Amino acid sequence: MADFDKSKFDPKAVAEARKAEMEEITTKLEKGVKDIFTTDGYRII
Protein backbone atom coordinates (compact mmCIF):
# COMPACT_ATOMS: atom_id res chain seq x y z
CA MET A 1 0.00 0.00 0.00
CA ALA A 2 1.28 3.44 -0.90
CA ASP A 3 2.19 5.92 1.80
CA PHE A 4 -0.62 8.34 2.61
CA ASP A 5 0.19 11.96 3.38
CA LYS A 6 -2.22 12.82 6.19
CA SER A 7 -1.15 16.46 6.17
CA LYS A 8 -2.82 16.97 2.78
CA PHE A 9 -6.07 15.19 3.70
CA ASP A 10 -9.05 17.52 3.85
CA PRO A 11 -12.05 15.72 5.38
CA LYS A 12 -14.40 18.59 4.50
CA ALA A 13 -13.42 18.45 0.82
CA VAL A 14 -13.85 14.68 0.79
CA ALA A 15 -17.29 14.96 2.40
CA GLU A 16 -18.36 17.63 -0.10
CA ALA A 17 -17.13 15.52 -3.04
CA ARG A 18 -18.97 12.47 -1.71
CA LYS A 19 -22.16 14.51 -1.24
CA ALA A 20 -21.97 15.84 -4.80
CA GLU A 21 -21.39 12.34 -6.14
CA MET A 22 -24.37 10.97 -4.20
CA GLU A 23 -26.60 13.80 -5.47
CA GLU A 24 -25.57 12.99 -9.05
CA ILE A 25 -26.29 9.28 -8.55
CA THR A 26 -29.65 10.04 -6.93
CA THR A 27 -30.65 12.35 -9.79
CA LYS A 28 -29.75 9.70 -12.38
CA LEU A 29 -31.63 7.02 -10.46
CA GLU A 30 -34.74 9.18 -10.10
CA LYS A 31 -34.67 10.01 -13.81
CA GLY A 32 -34.27 6.35 -14.73
CA VAL A 33 -37.20 5.28 -12.57
CA LYS A 34 -39.35 8.09 -13.96
CA ASP A 35 -38.41 7.14 -17.53
CA ILE A 36 -39.39 3.52 -16.93
CA PHE A 37 -42.90 4.45 -15.85
CA THR A 38 -43.49 7.23 -18.38
CA THR A 39 -42.41 5.38 -21.53
CA ASP A 40 -43.73 2.35 -23.36
CA GLY A 41 -40.77 0.36 -22.06
CA TYR A 42 -42.78 -0.65 -19.00
CA ARG A 43 -46.14 -1.19 -20.56
CA ILE A 44 -48.32 -4.02 -19.37
CA ILE A 45 -50.07 -5.60 -22.31
mmCIF entry with sequence, helices, sheets and N, C-alpha, C, O atoms, coordinates in Angstrom:
data_MODEL
# 
_entry.id   MODEL 
# 
_entity.id                         1 
_entity.type                       polymer 
_entity.pdbx_number_of_molecules   1 
# 
_entity_poly.entity_id                      1 
_entity_poly.type                           'polypeptide(L)' 
_entity_poly.nstd_linkage                   no 
_entity_poly.nstd_monomer                   no 
_entity_poly.pdbx_seq_one_letter_code       MADFDKSKFDPKAVAEARKAEMEEITTKLEKGVKDIFTTDGYRII 
_entity_poly.pdbx_seq_one_letter_code_can   MADFDKSKFDPKAVAEARKAEMEEITTKLEKGVKDIFTTDGYRII 
_entity_poly.pdbx_strand_id                 A 
# 
loop_
_entity_poly_seq.entity_id 
_entity_poly_seq.num 
_entity_poly_seq.mon_id 
_entity_poly_seq.hetero 
1 1  MET n 
1 2  ALA n 
1 3  ASP n 
1 4  PHE n 
1 5  ASP n 
1 6  LYS n 
1 7  SER n 
1 8  LYS n 
1 9  PHE n 
1 10 ASP n 
1 11 PRO n 
1 12 LYS n 
1 13 ALA n 
1 14 VAL n 
1 15 ALA n 
1 16 GLU n 
1 17 ALA n 
1 18 ARG n 
1 19 LYS n 
1 20 ALA n 
1 21 GLU n 
1 22 MET n 
1 23 GLU n 
1 24 GLU n 
1 25 ILE n 
1 26 THR n 
1 27 THR n 
1 28 LYS n 
1 29 LEU n 
1 30 GLU n 
1 31 LYS n 
1 32 GLY n 
1 33 VAL n 
1 34 LYS n 
1 35 ASP n 
1 36 ILE n 
1 37 PHE n 
1 38 THR n 
1 39 THR n 
1 40 ASP n 
1 41 GLY n 
1 42 TYR n 
1 43 ARG n 
1 44 ILE n 
1 45 ILE n 
# 
_struct_asym.id          A 
_struct_asym.entity_id   1 
# 
loop_
_struct_conf.conf_type_id 
_struct_conf.id 
_struct_conf.pdbx_PDB_helix_id 
_struct_conf.beg_label_comp_id 
_struct_conf.beg_label_asym_id 
_struct_conf.beg_label_seq_id 
_struct_conf.pdbx_beg_PDB_ins_code 
_struct_conf.end_label_comp_id 
_struct_conf.end_label_asym_id 
_struct_conf.end_label_seq_id 
_struct_conf.pdbx_end_PDB_ins_code 
_struct_conf.beg_auth_comp_id 
_struct_conf.beg_auth_asym_id 
_struct_conf.beg_auth_seq_id 
_struct_conf.end_auth_comp_id 
_struct_conf.end_auth_asym_id 
_struct_conf.end_auth_seq_id 
_struct_conf.pdbx_PDB_helix_class 
_struct_conf.details 
_struct_conf.pdbx_PDB_helix_length 
HELX_P HELX_P1 AA1 LYS A 6  ? LYS A 8  ? LYS A 6  LYS A 8  5 ? 3  
HELX_P HELX_P2 AA2 PRO A 11 ? THR A 38 ? PRO A 11 THR A 38 1 ? 28 
HELX_P HELX_P3 AA3 ASP A 40 ? TYR A 42 ? ASP A 40 TYR A 42 5 ? 3  
# 
_struct_conf_type.id          HELX_P 
_struct_conf_type.criteria    ? 
_struct_conf_type.reference   ? 
# 
loop_
_atom_site.group_PDB 
_atom_site.id 
_atom_site.type_symbol 
_atom_site.label_atom_id 
_atom_site.label_alt_id 
_atom_site.label_comp_id 
_atom_site.label_asym_id 
_atom_site.label_entity_id 
_atom_site.label_seq_id 
_atom_site.pdbx_PDB_ins_code 
_atom_site.Cartn_x 
_atom_site.Cartn_y 
_atom_site.Cartn_z 
_atom_site.occupancy 
_atom_site.B_iso_or_equiv 
_atom_site.pdbx_formal_charge 
_atom_site.auth_seq_id 
_atom_site.auth_comp_id 
_atom_site.auth_asym_id 
_atom_site.auth_atom_id 
_atom_site.pdbx_PDB_model_num 
ATOM 1   N N  . MET A 1 1  ? 0.849   -1.181 0.000   1.00 0.00 ? 1  MET A N  1 
ATOM 2   C CA . MET A 1 1  ? 0.000   0.000  0.000   1.00 0.00 ? 1  MET A CA 1 
ATOM 3   C C  . MET A 1 1  ? 0.889   1.236  0.000   1.00 0.00 ? 1  MET A C  1 
ATOM 4   O O  . MET A 1 1  ? 1.906   1.287  0.692   1.00 0.00 ? 1  MET A O  1 
ATOM 5   N N  . ALA A 1 2  ? 0.489   2.228  -0.786  1.00 0.00 ? 2  ALA A N  1 
ATOM 6   C CA . ALA A 1 2  ? 1.283   3.444  -0.896  1.00 0.00 ? 2  ALA A CA 1 
ATOM 7   C C  . ALA A 1 2  ? 1.178   4.263  0.390   1.00 0.00 ? 2  ALA A C  1 
ATOM 8   O O  . ALA A 1 2  ? 0.190   4.190  1.122   1.00 0.00 ? 2  ALA A O  1 
ATOM 9   N N  . ASP A 1 3  ? 2.216   5.035  0.634   1.00 0.00 ? 3  ASP A N  1 
ATOM 10  C CA . ASP A 1 3  ? 2.188   5.922  1.798   1.00 0.00 ? 3  ASP A CA 1 
ATOM 11  C C  . ASP A 1 3  ? 1.120   6.992  1.593   1.00 0.00 ? 3  ASP A C  1 
ATOM 12  O O  . ASP A 1 3  ? 0.920   7.471  0.477   1.00 0.00 ? 3  ASP A O  1 
ATOM 13  N N  . PHE A 1 4  ? 0.448   7.357  2.657   1.00 0.00 ? 4  PHE A N  1 
ATOM 14  C CA . PHE A 1 4  ? -0.621  8.338  2.610   1.00 0.00 ? 4  PHE A CA 1 
ATOM 15  C C  . PHE A 1 4  ? -0.180  9.567  3.391   1.00 0.00 ? 4  PHE A C  1 
ATOM 16  O O  . PHE A 1 4  ? 0.190   9.469  4.561   1.00 0.00 ? 4  PHE A O  1 
ATOM 17  N N  . ASP A 1 5  ? -0.221  10.718 2.743   1.00 0.00 ? 5  ASP A N  1 
ATOM 18  C CA . ASP A 1 5  ? 0.194   11.965 3.376   1.00 0.00 ? 5  ASP A CA 1 
ATOM 19  C C  . ASP A 1 5  ? -1.000  12.583 4.095   1.00 0.00 ? 5  ASP A C  1 
ATOM 20  O O  . ASP A 1 5  ? -1.824  13.262 3.482   1.00 0.00 ? 5  ASP A O  1 
ATOM 21  N N  . LYS A 1 6  ? -1.084  12.340 5.399   1.00 0.00 ? 6  LYS A N  1 
ATOM 22  C CA . LYS A 1 6  ? -2.222  12.821 6.185   1.00 0.00 ? 6  LYS A CA 1 
ATOM 23  C C  . LYS A 1 6  ? -2.278  14.338 6.258   1.00 0.00 ? 6  LYS A C  1 
ATOM 24  O O  . LYS A 1 6  ? -3.347  14.901 6.491   1.00 0.00 ? 6  LYS A O  1 
ATOM 25  N N  . SER A 1 7  ? -1.163  15.002 6.067   1.00 0.00 ? 7  SER A N  1 
ATOM 26  C CA . SER A 1 7  ? -1.152  16.459 6.173   1.00 0.00 ? 7  SER A CA 1 
ATOM 27  C C  . SER A 1 7  ? -1.907  17.122 5.025   1.00 0.00 ? 7  SER A C  1 
ATOM 28  O O  . SER A 1 7  ? -2.307  18.281 5.138   1.00 0.00 ? 7  SER A O  1 
ATOM 29  N N  . LYS A 1 8  ? -2.103  16.409 3.934   1.00 0.00 ? 8  LYS A N  1 
ATOM 30  C CA . LYS A 1 8  ? -2.816  16.971 2.782   1.00 0.00 ? 8  LYS A CA 1 
ATOM 31  C C  . LYS A 1 8  ? -4.270  16.501 2.723   1.00 0.00 ? 8  LYS A C  1 
ATOM 32  O O  . LYS A 1 8  ? -4.994  16.862 1.795   1.00 0.00 ? 8  LYS A O  1 
ATOM 33  N N  . PHE A 1 9  ? -4.698  15.714 3.683   1.00 0.00 ? 9  PHE A N  1 
ATOM 34  C CA . PHE A 1 9  ? -6.068  15.192 3.704   1.00 0.00 ? 9  PHE A CA 1 
ATOM 35  C C  . PHE A 1 9  ? -7.014  16.253 4.227   1.00 0.00 ? 9  PHE A C  1 
ATOM 36  O O  . PHE A 1 9  ? -6.803  16.814 5.302   1.00 0.00 ? 9  PHE A O  1 
ATOM 37  N N  . ASP A 1 10 ? -8.051  16.521 3.465   1.00 0.00 ? 10 ASP A N  1 
ATOM 38  C CA . ASP A 1 10 ? -9.054  17.517 3.852   1.00 0.00 ? 10 ASP A CA 1 
ATOM 39  C C  . ASP A 1 10 ? -10.409 16.827 3.981   1.00 0.00 ? 10 ASP A C  1 
ATOM 40  O O  . ASP A 1 10 ? -11.098 16.626 2.981   1.00 0.00 ? 10 ASP A O  1 
ATOM 41  N N  . PRO A 1 11 ? -10.798 16.459 5.211   1.00 0.00 ? 11 PRO A N  1 
ATOM 42  C CA . PRO A 1 11 ? -12.054 15.720 5.379   1.00 0.00 ? 11 PRO A CA 1 
ATOM 43  C C  . PRO A 1 11 ? -13.276 16.482 4.872   1.00 0.00 ? 11 PRO A C  1 
ATOM 44  O O  . PRO A 1 11 ? -14.227 15.868 4.390   1.00 0.00 ? 11 PRO A O  1 
ATOM 45  N N  . LYS A 1 12 ? -13.261 17.798 4.973   1.00 0.00 ? 12 LYS A N  1 
ATOM 46  C CA . LYS A 1 12 ? -14.396 18.591 4.497   1.00 0.00 ? 12 LYS A CA 1 
ATOM 47  C C  . LYS A 1 12 ? -14.520 18.489 2.977   1.00 0.00 ? 12 LYS A C  1 
ATOM 48  O O  . LYS A 1 12 ? -15.622 18.347 2.448   1.00 0.00 ? 12 LYS A O  1 
ATOM 49  N N  . ALA A 1 13 ? -13.398 18.562 2.286   1.00 0.00 ? 13 ALA A N  1 
ATOM 50  C CA . ALA A 1 13 ? -13.417 18.453 0.824   1.00 0.00 ? 13 ALA A CA 1 
ATOM 51  C C  . ALA A 1 13 ? -13.874 17.065 0.390   1.00 0.00 ? 13 ALA A C  1 
ATOM 52  O O  . ALA A 1 13 ? -14.610 16.927 -0.587  1.00 0.00 ? 13 ALA A O  1 
ATOM 53  N N  . VAL A 1 14 ? -13.441 16.048 1.109   1.00 0.00 ? 14 VAL A N  1 
ATOM 54  C CA . VAL A 1 14 ? -13.849 14.676 0.792   1.00 0.00 ? 14 VAL A CA 1 
ATOM 55  C C  . VAL A 1 14 ? -15.356 14.518 1.013   1.00 0.00 ? 14 VAL A C  1 
ATOM 56  O O  . VAL A 1 14 ? -16.045 13.913 0.192   1.00 0.00 ? 14 VAL A O  1 
ATOM 57  N N  . ALA A 1 15 ? -15.857 15.050 2.099   1.00 0.00 ? 15 ALA A N  1 
ATOM 58  C CA . ALA A 1 15 ? -17.288 14.956 2.398   1.00 0.00 ? 15 ALA A CA 1 
ATOM 59  C C  . ALA A 1 15 ? -18.113 15.694 1.344   1.00 0.00 ? 15 ALA A C  1 
ATOM 60  O O  . ALA A 1 15 ? -19.163 15.204 0.927   1.00 0.00 ? 15 ALA A O  1 
ATOM 61  N N  . GLU A 1 16 ? -17.649 16.861 0.913   1.00 0.00 ? 16 GLU A N  1 
ATOM 62  C CA . GLU A 1 16 ? -18.361 17.628 -0.103  1.00 0.00 ? 16 GLU A CA 1 
ATOM 63  C C  . GLU A 1 16 ? -18.354 16.890 -1.440  1.00 0.00 ? 16 GLU A C  1 
ATOM 64  O O  . GLU A 1 16 ? -19.363 16.871 -2.144  1.00 0.00 ? 16 GLU A O  1 
ATOM 65  N N  . ALA A 1 17 ? -17.224 16.287 -1.791  1.00 0.00 ? 17 ALA A N  1 
ATOM 66  C CA . ALA A 1 17 ? -17.126 15.525 -3.037  1.00 0.00 ? 17 ALA A CA 1 
ATOM 67  C C  . ALA A 1 17 ? -18.052 14.317 -2.988  1.00 0.00 ? 17 ALA A C  1 
ATOM 68  O O  . ALA A 1 17 ? -18.725 14.013 -3.973  1.00 0.00 ? 17 ALA A O  1 
ATOM 69  N N  . ARG A 1 18 ? -18.093 13.632 -1.864  1.00 0.00 ? 18 ARG A N  1 
ATOM 70  C CA . ARG A 1 18 ? -18.967 12.468 -1.709  1.00 0.00 ? 18 ARG A CA 1 
ATOM 71  C C  . ARG A 1 18 ? -20.435 12.886 -1.800  1.00 0.00 ? 18 ARG A C  1 
ATOM 72  O O  . ARG A 1 18 ? -21.240 12.192 -2.422  1.00 0.00 ? 18 ARG A O  1 
ATOM 73  N N  . LYS A 1 19 ? -20.785 14.011 -1.187  1.00 0.00 ? 19 LYS A N  1 
ATOM 74  C CA . LYS A 1 19 ? -22.160 14.506 -1.236  1.00 0.00 ? 19 LYS A CA 1 
ATOM 75  C C  . LYS A 1 19 ? -22.552 14.842 -2.671  1.00 0.00 ? 19 LYS A C  1 
ATOM 76  O O  . LYS A 1 19 ? -23.653 14.498 -3.103  1.00 0.00 ? 19 LYS A O  1 
ATOM 77  N N  . ALA A 1 20 ? -21.680 15.500 -3.408  1.00 0.00 ? 20 ALA A N  1 
ATOM 78  C CA . ALA A 1 20 ? -21.966 15.844 -4.800  1.00 0.00 ? 20 ALA A CA 1 
ATOM 79  C C  . ALA A 1 20 ? -22.131 14.582 -5.642  1.00 0.00 ? 20 ALA A C  1 
ATOM 80  O O  . ALA A 1 20 ? -23.013 14.517 -6.498  1.00 0.00 ? 20 ALA A O  1 
ATOM 81  N N  . GLU A 1 21 ? -21.294 13.591 -5.404  1.00 0.00 ? 21 GLU A N  1 
ATOM 82  C CA . GLU A 1 21 ? -21.390 12.338 -6.138  1.00 0.00 ? 21 GLU A CA 1 
ATOM 83  C C  . GLU A 1 21 ? -22.716 11.632 -5.837  1.00 0.00 ? 21 GLU A C  1 
ATOM 84  O O  . GLU A 1 21 ? -23.363 11.112 -6.745  1.00 0.00 ? 21 GLU A O  1 
ATOM 85  N N  . MET A 1 22 ? -23.111 11.616 -4.583  1.00 0.00 ? 22 MET A N  1 
ATOM 86  C CA . MET A 1 22 ? -24.365 10.971 -4.196  1.00 0.00 ? 22 MET A CA 1 
ATOM 87  C C  . MET A 1 22 ? -25.569 11.707 -4.802  1.00 0.00 ? 22 MET A C  1 
ATOM 88  O O  . MET A 1 22 ? -26.539 11.069 -5.210  1.00 0.00 ? 22 MET A O  1 
ATOM 89  N N  . GLU A 1 23 ? -25.513 13.029 -4.860  1.00 0.00 ? 23 GLU A N  1 
ATOM 90  C CA . GLU A 1 23 ? -26.599 13.802 -5.466  1.00 0.00 ? 23 GLU A CA 1 
ATOM 91  C C  . GLU A 1 23 ? -26.713 13.479 -6.950  1.00 0.00 ? 23 GLU A C  1 
ATOM 92  O O  . GLU A 1 23 ? -27.819 13.358 -7.476  1.00 0.00 ? 23 GLU A O  1 
ATOM 93  N N  . GLU A 1 24 ? -25.577 13.338 -7.629  1.00 0.00 ? 24 GLU A N  1 
ATOM 94  C CA . GLU A 1 24 ? -25.575 12.991 -9.050  1.00 0.00 ? 24 GLU A CA 1 
ATOM 95  C C  . GLU A 1 24 ? -26.170 11.593 -9.266  1.00 0.00 ? 24 GLU A C  1 
ATOM 96  O O  . GLU A 1 24 ? -26.979 11.392 -10.172 1.00 0.00 ? 24 GLU A O  1 
ATOM 97  N N  . ILE A 1 25 ? -25.772 10.647 -8.446  1.00 0.00 ? 25 ILE A N  1 
ATOM 98  C CA . ILE A 1 25 ? -26.289 9.285  -8.546  1.00 0.00 ? 25 ILE A CA 1 
ATOM 99  C C  . ILE A 1 25 ? -27.789 9.267  -8.288  1.00 0.00 ? 25 ILE A C  1 
ATOM 100 O O  . ILE A 1 25 ? -28.536 8.605  -9.007  1.00 0.00 ? 25 ILE A O  1 
ATOM 101 N N  . THR A 1 26 ? -28.229 9.989  -7.270  1.00 0.00 ? 26 THR A N  1 
ATOM 102 C CA . THR A 1 26 ? -29.648 10.038 -6.935  1.00 0.00 ? 26 THR A CA 1 
ATOM 103 C C  . THR A 1 26 ? -30.456 10.646 -8.074  1.00 0.00 ? 26 THR A C  1 
ATOM 104 O O  . THR A 1 26 ? -31.533 10.147 -8.402  1.00 0.00 ? 26 THR A O  1 
ATOM 105 N N  . THR A 1 27 ? -29.955 11.703 -8.670  1.00 0.00 ? 27 THR A N  1 
ATOM 106 C CA . THR A 1 27 ? -30.647 12.346 -9.785  1.00 0.00 ? 27 THR A CA 1 
ATOM 107 C C  . THR A 1 27 ? -30.781 11.379 -10.961 1.00 0.00 ? 27 THR A C  1 
ATOM 108 O O  . THR A 1 27 ? -31.847 11.279 -11.569 1.00 0.00 ? 27 THR A O  1 
ATOM 109 N N  . LYS A 1 28 ? -29.696 10.668 -11.280 1.00 0.00 ? 28 LYS A N  1 
ATOM 110 C CA . LYS A 1 28 ? -29.745 9.701  -12.377 1.00 0.00 ? 28 LYS A CA 1 
ATOM 111 C C  . LYS A 1 28 ? -30.725 8.570  -12.076 1.00 0.00 ? 28 LYS A C  1 
ATOM 112 O O  . LYS A 1 28 ? -31.470 8.138  -12.956 1.00 0.00 ? 28 LYS A O  1 
ATOM 113 N N  . LEU A 1 29 ? -30.723 8.102  -10.856 1.00 0.00 ? 29 LEU A N  1 
ATOM 114 C CA . LEU A 1 29 ? -31.629 7.023  -10.462 1.00 0.00 ? 29 LEU A CA 1 
ATOM 115 C C  . LEU A 1 29 ? -33.083 7.471  -10.552 1.00 0.00 ? 29 LEU A C  1 
ATOM 116 O O  . LEU A 1 29 ? -33.927 6.748  -11.081 1.00 0.00 ? 29 LEU A O  1 
ATOM 117 N N  . GLU A 1 30 ? -33.376 8.659  -10.036 1.00 0.00 ? 30 GLU A N  1 
ATOM 118 C CA . GLU A 1 30 ? -34.741 9.178  -10.099 1.00 0.00 ? 30 GLU A CA 1 
ATOM 119 C C  . GLU A 1 30 ? -35.203 9.341  -11.538 1.00 0.00 ? 30 GLU A C  1 
ATOM 120 O O  . GLU A 1 30 ? -36.345 9.013  -11.862 1.00 0.00 ? 30 GLU A O  1 
ATOM 121 N N  . LYS A 1 31 ? -34.330 9.844  -12.407 1.00 0.00 ? 31 LYS A N  1 
ATOM 122 C CA . LYS A 1 31 ? -34.674 10.011 -13.813 1.00 0.00 ? 31 LYS A CA 1 
ATOM 123 C C  . LYS A 1 31 ? -34.926 8.655  -14.460 1.00 0.00 ? 31 LYS A C  1 
ATOM 124 O O  . LYS A 1 31 ? -35.874 8.503  -15.230 1.00 0.00 ? 31 LYS A O  1 
ATOM 125 N N  . GLY A 1 32 ? -34.095 7.681  -14.158 1.00 0.00 ? 32 GLY A N  1 
ATOM 126 C CA . GLY A 1 32 ? -34.266 6.350  -14.727 1.00 0.00 ? 32 GLY A CA 1 
ATOM 127 C C  . GLY A 1 32 ? -35.585 5.718  -14.319 1.00 0.00 ? 32 GLY A C  1 
ATOM 128 O O  . GLY A 1 32 ? -36.277 5.126  -15.147 1.00 0.00 ? 32 GLY A O  1 
ATOM 129 N N  . VAL A 1 33 ? -35.933 5.841  -13.057 1.00 0.00 ? 33 VAL A N  1 
ATOM 130 C CA . VAL A 1 33 ? -37.202 5.275  -12.572 1.00 0.00 ? 33 VAL A CA 1 
ATOM 131 C C  . VAL A 1 33 ? -38.375 6.000  -13.235 1.00 0.00 ? 33 VAL A C  1 
ATOM 132 O O  . VAL A 1 33 ? -39.340 5.368  -13.664 1.00 0.00 ? 33 VAL A O  1 
ATOM 133 N N  . LYS A 1 34 ? -38.287 7.316  -13.315 1.00 0.00 ? 34 LYS A N  1 
ATOM 134 C CA . LYS A 1 34 ? -39.354 8.091  -13.963 1.00 0.00 ? 34 LYS A CA 1 
ATOM 135 C C  . LYS A 1 34 ? -39.492 7.681  -15.423 1.00 0.00 ? 34 LYS A C  1 
ATOM 136 O O  . LYS A 1 34 ? -40.607 7.505  -15.915 1.00 0.00 ? 34 LYS A O  1 
ATOM 137 N N  . ASP A 1 35 ? -38.378 7.528  -16.114 1.00 0.00 ? 35 ASP A N  1 
ATOM 138 C CA . ASP A 1 35 ? -38.410 7.142  -17.527 1.00 0.00 ? 35 ASP A CA 1 
ATOM 139 C C  . ASP A 1 35 ? -39.055 5.773  -17.727 1.00 0.00 ? 35 ASP A C  1 
ATOM 140 O O  . ASP A 1 35 ? -39.777 5.563  -18.701 1.00 0.00 ? 35 ASP A O  1 
ATOM 141 N N  . ILE A 1 36 ? -38.801 4.858  -16.823 1.00 0.00 ? 36 ILE A N  1 
ATOM 142 C CA . ILE A 1 36 ? -39.391 3.524  -16.934 1.00 0.00 ? 36 ILE A CA 1 
ATOM 143 C C  . ILE A 1 36 ? -40.910 3.602  -16.918 1.00 0.00 ? 36 ILE A C  1 
ATOM 144 O O  . ILE A 1 36 ? -41.576 2.940  -17.713 1.00 0.00 ? 36 ILE A O  1 
ATOM 145 N N  . PHE A 1 37 ? -41.451 4.399  -16.028 1.00 0.00 ? 37 PHE A N  1 
ATOM 146 C CA . PHE A 1 37 ? -42.898 4.450  -15.853 1.00 0.00 ? 37 PHE A CA 1 
ATOM 147 C C  . PHE A 1 37 ? -43.607 5.433  -16.783 1.00 0.00 ? 37 PHE A C  1 
ATOM 148 O O  . PHE A 1 37 ? -44.836 5.437  -16.856 1.00 0.00 ? 37 PHE A O  1 
ATOM 149 N N  . THR A 1 38 ? -42.851 6.260  -17.487 1.00 0.00 ? 38 THR A N  1 
ATOM 150 C CA . THR A 1 38 ? -43.495 7.230  -18.381 1.00 0.00 ? 38 THR A CA 1 
ATOM 151 C C  . THR A 1 38 ? -43.258 6.907  -19.848 1.00 0.00 ? 38 THR A C  1 
ATOM 152 O O  . THR A 1 38 ? -43.659 7.686  -20.712 1.00 0.00 ? 38 THR A O  1 
ATOM 153 N N  . THR A 1 39 ? -42.628 5.799  -20.153 1.00 0.00 ? 39 THR A N  1 
ATOM 154 C CA . THR A 1 39 ? -42.410 5.382  -21.532 1.00 0.00 ? 39 THR A CA 1 
ATOM 155 C C  . THR A 1 39 ? -43.105 4.053  -21.769 1.00 0.00 ? 39 THR A C  1 
ATOM 156 O O  . THR A 1 39 ? -43.610 3.423  -20.839 1.00 0.00 ? 39 THR A O  1 
ATOM 157 N N  . ASP A 1 40 ? -43.123 3.640  -23.018 1.00 0.00 ? 40 ASP A N  1 
ATOM 158 C CA . ASP A 1 40 ? -43.730 2.348  -23.361 1.00 0.00 ? 40 ASP A CA 1 
ATOM 159 C C  . ASP A 1 40 ? -42.839 1.175  -22.981 1.00 0.00 ? 40 ASP A C  1 
ATOM 160 O O  . ASP A 1 40 ? -43.230 0.024  -23.176 1.00 0.00 ? 40 ASP A O  1 
ATOM 161 N N  . GLY A 1 41 ? -41.676 1.431  -22.455 1.00 0.00 ? 41 GLY A N  1 
ATOM 162 C CA . GLY A 1 41 ? -40.766 0.360  -22.058 1.00 0.00 ? 41 GLY A CA 1 
ATOM 163 C C  . GLY A 1 41 ? -41.278 -0.477 -20.907 1.00 0.00 ? 41 GLY A C  1 
ATOM 164 O O  . GLY A 1 41 ? -40.830 -1.605 -20.701 1.00 0.00 ? 41 GLY A O  1 
ATOM 165 N N  . TYR A 1 42 ? -42.211 0.070  -20.164 1.00 0.00 ? 42 TYR A N  1 
ATOM 166 C CA . TYR A 1 42 ? -42.775 -0.647 -19.003 1.00 0.00 ? 42 TYR A CA 1 
ATOM 167 C C  . TYR A 1 42 ? -44.293 -0.693 -19.151 1.00 0.00 ? 42 TYR A C  1 
ATOM 168 O O  . TYR A 1 42 ? -45.042 -0.310 -18.252 1.00 0.00 ? 42 TYR A O  1 
ATOM 169 N N  . ARG A 1 43 ? -44.704 -1.159 -20.277 1.00 0.00 ? 43 ARG A N  1 
ATOM 170 C CA . ARG A 1 43 ? -46.137 -1.186 -20.561 1.00 0.00 ? 43 ARG A CA 1 
ATOM 171 C C  . ARG A 1 43 ? -46.664 -2.604 -20.382 1.00 0.00 ? 43 ARG A C  1 
ATOM 172 O O  . ARG A 1 43 ? -46.138 -3.555 -20.959 1.00 0.00 ? 43 ARG A O  1 
ATOM 173 N N  . ILE A 1 44 ? -47.689 -2.725 -19.587 1.00 0.00 ? 44 ILE A N  1 
ATOM 174 C CA . ILE A 1 44 ? -48.317 -4.021 -19.373 1.00 0.00 ? 44 ILE A CA 1 
ATOM 175 C C  . ILE A 1 44 ? -49.350 -4.235 -20.476 1.00 0.00 ? 44 ILE A C  1 
ATOM 176 O O  . ILE A 1 44 ? -50.254 -3.424 -20.674 1.00 0.00 ? 44 ILE A O  1 
ATOM 177 N N  . ILE A 1 45 ? -49.195 -5.315 -21.165 1.00 0.00 ? 45 ILE A N  1 
ATOM 178 C CA . ILE A 1 45 ? -50.075 -5.597 -22.306 1.00 0.00 ? 45 ILE A CA 1 
ATOM 179 C C  . ILE A 1 45 ? -51.254 -6.429 -21.845 1.00 0.00 ? 45 ILE A C  1 
ATOM 180 O O  . ILE A 1 45 ? -52.117 -6.777 -22.651 1.00 0.00 ? 45 ILE A O  1 
# 
